[in-house]
Amino acid sequence: MRTLRILVADDHGVVREGTRLLIERVPGWEVCGVAKTGREAVEQAKRLQPDIVVLDMSMPELNGLDAARQIKRALPKTELLIFTAHEREELIRDVFEAGVKSYILKADASSHLIEAIRLLSQHKPYFTNKVSEVLFSRIVDVAERDENSKFAHPLSAREREILQLLAEGKSNKDVAAALGISVRTAEAHRASILRKLGIDSIADLVRYAVRSGIIEA
């Protein structure tokens, strides 16, 4: 069976070592490298091309969020896990917008880190109940504010179909394949949807889809 290769980045030596020991207890998993700064994490990731990168949020030179963005651009198939003490709503939202699929609080490490890595190895997202509550609290707040302000849906049936696929995490290529259209056409529809809705991010698109009942929270 292929070894799962994991890069660990944290500016605290005790945390790096503790995380390494926790990970390497699992047969078939290895820590292929460690980094002390966000910039070093990006460099190590490009050089080692690990399957998964575990990133601390608060690191010198480059924070975990910006490091995650750079790693995802360079290595789109590498999965990312933010491992931190912070649980601010805006931070969590930005992390997921950057392509991170798992956000684990350090206080939850012993009970959640291994399961999160296991799911990431299958390219599946993982977040704890605490993080789930933060993620969906904003959606619920927006839905409650807009409950009495219904309006006609500005999108065509095809655009609603594409909106749902995008809100479910599908790429333009996935949308094109699912609907039998070209990638360029899918991209044009996506741009039209964002323009009509007056939004500029996938996170806002997902919130709109939930608020409109196109997908469930």
Secondary structure, 3 states (H helix, E strand, C coil): CCCEEEEEECCCHHHHHHHHHHHHCCCCEEEEEEECCHHHHHHHHHHHCCCEEEECCCCCCCCHHHHHHHHHHHCCCCEEEEEECCCCHHHHHHHHHCCCCEEEEHHHHHHHHHHHHHHHCCCCCEECHHHHHHHHHHHHHHHHHCCCCCCCCCCCHHHHHHHHHHHCCCCHHHHHHHHCCCHHHHHHHHHHHHHHHCCCCHHHHHHHHHHCCCCCC
